Amino acid sequence: MTLETLSERKEAWKTIIIFLAIVTVLSSLFHYAIVNLYPSRIYIGALMWCPAIAAIITLRIKKRPISSLHWNWGKWKYIRLSYFVPALYGIITYVLIWIFGLGELANKETITVWAKDIGLIGIGTLNSTSIVIIAVILLGTVEVIRSAATTLGEEIGWRGFFIYELRKVLSFTGVSVFSGVIWATWHWPVIVYYGENVFVELASFYVVIISMSFMMTYYTFKSNSLWPAVLFHAVSNVYIQKILPELTIKSEGTEYWLGEYGVMFAIVTSVFGIYFWRKALKEKL
């Protein structure tokens, strides 16, 4: 290793440490607000923009342009796949839950309640199938766009800036694992405060986030753009938080298998993560 390379690696680690320190300080304020003030939804939105603000401040400190955050759109191929993949692993997760009796498909009454919540009641005579189709289309488009407004804040920081700094000092595997651990740890105060079985939920969540990190790092580096990660993150949130849970009735004693902190989601995303890890190694990414 040459002195120049060693100096570049030290500089990259300094930049990483500055970024993480700023993220920690900013996020701590909103973590406190989320667990102590009401309504928490406002503060969650603000929390999700902390990585972006930290990235921009770090760039200012290092006298680097904000244009370096990989704003280009990238190839449409990766945009399309970044919608399809998280929707697919969400659907597979809940199909397995239904098959193994860990939860049941929502009945007509539950779907009617869901329809009322999203404003579909009173616009004509709709059967359950029509309600589900219209709701999924609306949530899978309009809600994904709305969700992207907050996931953009995270992804400017994590994928637009952080993983590119890590790439200077780590392999694809190292970048995916390190950024995944940091990203998961960044969430832990909310899980600890709101969780019912904290140990199980934290363990599952770390598996999910690290697995997602492999997928999102792959698409980010392949496209050289932060936008696939923004869409991927938004679609994953909508399908696993808004769509599929509403179509599922919990079975007694199986609650730890369901949801974004559930064991089944961890199992499915880990399979996807391993696939993308092997794919990246094969392509020498």
N, C-alpha and C positions, 0 to 999 in steps of 0.2 A: 504494500500500500504506500503510495507516494505521499509526501507531505501535503501536497495540494489536495489530494483525495481525503486525507485525514482531516484537514482543515474544513473541507466542505461538509464532512459528516458531523463534525463538532458544531458547525454553524446550523445544520439542519436540526440537531438535537436541541440546541438553544432555542430555535424558533418553535419547536414542538412544545418545549417546556413553557415558554412564554404564552403560547396559545392555550394550553391546558390550565395554566394559572388564571388567566383572564376568564376562561369558561367557568372555572370553579367559583370565582368571586361573584360573577354576574348571576350564575345559576343559583347560588346559595340564597340570594335575596328572594328569588321567586319560589324556590323550594320552601322557604320559610312561609311565604305568603300562601302557597297552595295548602299547606297543612294547618295554617292558623287563621286564615281569613276566608271570607265568603263574598262573592262566588268564586270558586277555584278555577272555573273554565277560563276566565280572563287571564289568570296568572299562568295557566298551562300554555296558552297561546304565546304569552310573553317569554316563558321559559324556552319554548321551541325556537325562538329567534336568538337566544343567547350565543349558540355556536357561530351564527353568521356575524353577529356584532363582534365577537372575540376574534374571528378571522380577519375582519376589516381592520380592527385596532392593531392586530399583530402585523398586518401588511403595512400599516402606517408607520409603526415602530421600525420595521425593517426597511422602510422606504421602497416598498414594492407596489406596483399598481394594482388596483382592484380588478382591472381587466384580466389579471392572471388567474382569476377564479374559474376558468373554463366555462364561460357563458355560452359558447357556441352550441347550437342545437344538436349536432351530431347526426348520424344516419338514422332515418326513420325506422330501420330494422330494429335498432336497439330500443327505440321508444315503444314500438309495438310489443316487443318481447317483455319490456318492463311493465306493461299492463298485464300481459297474459300470464306470466310466471307467478306473481303473487296471488292473482285470482285463482289460478290452478291449485296452488298448494293450500289455499284456504278452502276451496271446494273439496279437495281430497281429504283434508282434515275432518270436515263435518260429515262427509259421506261415510268415513270410517266410524265416526261417532254414532251415526244412525245405524249402521250395519251391526255394530257390536252392542247396541242397546245402551250406550252410555248417555244417550239423549234421544228424544223422539222428534220426528218432523212436526212442525207446528200444525195444530188443528185449525178449523175454519174460524173459531172464535178468536184465537190468538192472532191470526192473520188480519182479522177485522180490526182488532186493537191497534196493530201495527199500521194498518191503512189509515186509521183515524189520526195517529201520531204524525203521519207525513202528509195529511190533508187530502187523502183520496176518497174519503167518505163524503157523499153529497154531490158528486160530479156525474151521477148516473148509476145505473144498475151494473155492478161489477161482481163477477164470481171470484172465488178465491184465487184461481189460476191467473185471471186477468190482473188482479191486485198485485200478486207476486211479480208477474212479468213487468208491469208498469213501475212498480217500486224498485226492482232491481235495476231497470234501465235508468231511472232517475238517480238513484243512489250511486250507480256505477259510472255516471257521467257528471251530473251537477255536483253531487257530494264529493266526488274525487277532485274536481276542480277547486271546490271550497277547501278541502283538506290540503291540497297542494300549496295553498297560501301559507300554511304553517309548516308543512314539511320542507318547504323551500328554505325556511330559516335554519333548520337543522342541516340540510344537505349542502348549503353554501359552506357551512363550517366543516362538517364531517367529510363529505365526499369532494366538495369543490376545493378545499384547502388541506385538511388534515391528512388524508391518505396520500396526497401527492408529496407532502413533506416526509411522511413515513417511507414512501417509495425510495427516497434518496438513501435510506439507511437499512431497509429491510426487504426481504423477498416478498412475493405475492402472498405467500402463506403467513409470513410475519405481519404484513400490513393488515390482512384480514382478521387475524386473531387479536392483534394488539388493538386495532381500532374497534373491534367488536367488544372486547372487554371494557374499554374506556366508555364506549357508547352505552353498554348495559349498566355499568356502574353509575353513570350519569343519571339513570332513571331510578336508582334504588331507593332514595328517600320517599318517593311516591308509593312504591310497592310496599315498603316497610310500613308506611302509615295506613294505607288503605287495604293491604292484604289480609286475608283470613288465615291462611296457612303460609306464613312468610317463607319458610325454608323451601317448601315445594315450589312455590310460585317464583322465588328468586332463582332456584336451580333451573327450572323450566325456561324462565325468561332469558337467562344467560345463554342457554343452548340455542334458543330462538334467535337472539340478537347476533350471536357469533355466526350462526348459519346464514342469516340474512346478510351479514357483513361480507361473506364470501361471494354471495350472489351480486350484491350491489357494487362491490369493488370490481368484480369482473366486468359488469356492464359499464361502469365509469371509465375504466382503463381502455376497454375496447372502443368506446365512443369518444373518449377524451372530452367528455361533457358531463356536467352535473345534472342535466335534465332527466336522463333515464332514472337516476336515483331518486329524484324528486317525485316522479310519477310512480315508481316502484313502491316507495314509502307510503304515498297517499293511497294507492290501490290496496296495499296490504292492510292499512288501518281501516279503510272503509269495509272491506270484505270480512275481516276478522272481528271488527267491533260493531258494525252497523247492519250488515246484511245477514250473514249466516247465523249469528246468535239469535236474531229475531225470528228465524225460521226453525228454531230448536227449542223444545221443551226439556228442561233439565230433569234428569232422573235422580231420585234420591240416592245420595252417597257417591255420585259420580262427578260432582261439581269440579273436582281438581283435574279432570280430563278435558274440560271445556275452556274456551276463551283463549285470549292471547297469552295468558300465563299458564295455560293448561298443558298437561303431559302429552296429549295427542298432537298438539300443534308443535311441540318440541321435537317429537319423533319424526313427523313429516318434514319439517323444515331442515332437520339434520340430514335427512336423506338428500334433499335438494342441495344443501350446502356441500356435502361430500361430492356430489356430481359436478358442481361448479368448480370445486377445488381441483378435482382430477382434470377437468376440461382446461382450466387455466394452466396447470402444469404441462399438459400435453401441448398446448399452444405456446408454451414458454412465455407466458404473459408477465 
